[in-house]
Structure formats: C-alpha cells, structure tokens
Amino acid sequence: MKTLHKINVIALITTLLLYITVLLGMYAQILLGPLQLIIALIVSYSYYKKLSPRLQKGIILYWIAAVTSLTITYFSWLDYRANDFIIITLFVIPMLIACYFARLTYCITKYLNITQP
C-alpha cells in the first residue's frame, strides 16, 4: 500500500507542477485519472475489509465522487461549449477529487502500518 500511495502522490504532484503550463497539466490529468482509478480498484479489492469503517466510508465516498464526476463530464462533453462550467467540471472538480484520494491513500497507508506492522 505504501508503494501505491507513493505512486499516487508522485503523479498528483507532477500533474500540479505541470499546470504551470496549463496544457501540459491538462494532459497529465488525463493520465492521472485512470491511474487513480486503477489504484482505487486495487485498494477496494485488496484492502477494503482490512480498513476501519471510517476509511471504508472514505473509499465509498471516493467512488461516488469519481463516478459522479465522470458522468457530469460525459454529459458536459456532449453539449460542449467553452464556458466556466465546462472548465470546472473537466479540470477543477477532478483535481479536487484527486487531492482527496491522495489524502485517503495516506490515511489508509498510515492505518495499515499501525494495525499491521
């Protein structure tokens, strides 16, 4: 789990740094999304039952947020018009979810290190 957390944080920090040049940040975010979904699948299937109820709820909240964001993005993309709503749904909300997931993987790693030294 520690390795998954490190991969997640490195990808997130790289994406945030690449947002200095907005276009590269957007491209990096395209890679960050699937990477985090893969990590979330691994955590959900491999560690879910070992986690505390609070962390289990955190995983469920992440999945709800991710699926909701993907759904909104899909429907926004169908009716694409460059406006603030599109920018927020395509870039800002997913990055907030990505930051939440980085914090969640940190808490999971910390919890597993305490309960399983």
N, C-alpha and C positions, 0 to 999 in steps of 0.2 A: 504494500500500500504506500510505503514511503516513496518508492520509485514512481508510482503513478502520480502522487502529489507533486513530486519534483518536475516531472514532465509537464504537468498541467500548469504549474507556476511559471516555468520557463516559457511555455507557449503563450501564456497570458501576458507576461512582461514584454516578450518580443513583440506581440501584437500592439500593446500600448505604446511601446517605443516607436514602432513603425508608423503610428498615427501622427508622428511629427510631419511626415509626408503623407497626407491623407489617403492617397490612392494605394500606397503600399500597406497601410493599416487596414484598408478595406479588403485587400487581397489576403492579408494574414488572417483576418477574421473569418474568411471563407474556409481556411484550413483549421482554425481554432474550434469552430463549431462542431464539425464531425469528430475531431479529436476528443472533445469533451463528452460528446455523446457516447463514444466508444468507452471512455473511462467510466462514465456513469453506468453503462451496461455491465462492465466488469465489477464495479463496486456493488451494483444491485444484485448480481448473481453470486458473487463470491463472498461478500462481507455483510450483506444485509441482516442476516439472522444473528450475527455476532455483535451488532451495534445496539446501543441504548435506544429506548423508544424516542427520545428527542432527536437523535441522529437519523433514525428511520423516518421520522416525520420530515426531516430536512431533505432526505433523498426524494420522498414523495413530492414535497413542495418543488424541488428542482425539476422533476419530471413534468409536473403540471405547468410550471412556468415555461419550460423548454417547448413543450408541445403547443401551448397556447401561443407562444411567440412564433413558432414555425407556421401555425395556422394563420395567424394575423399577417405574417409576412407573405404567405402564399396568396391570400386574398387581396392584399395590397398590391402585389406584383401583377395580378390580373388586370387591375384598374390603375396602371402606373401613370401617375402624374407627379412630376417633381414638386413636392411640397414638404412642409415641415413634418407632417405625419409620416410620410414615407421614410424620411431620414431618421426619425425617432424609432420607427418600427424595424427598420433594417439594420441600424447600427447602434443606437444608444441602448435600447432595451436588451438586445442580445449581449452587449458588453457588460451591462449590469448583472445579467444572469450569469455570465462567465465569471465575474468577480465573486458573486455569491457562491458559485460552485468551487472556486479556489479556496474560499474560506471554509466551505463544507469539507473538502478533502483534507484541509489542515486539521480540522476538528476530528475527523474520522481517524486520521493517522495518529494524532495525539491520544485519542481514546483507545485505539488498538494497542499502542505502545504501553499504555498503563495497564490494560487488562491482560495483555499477552506479551510479557517482556521477552 
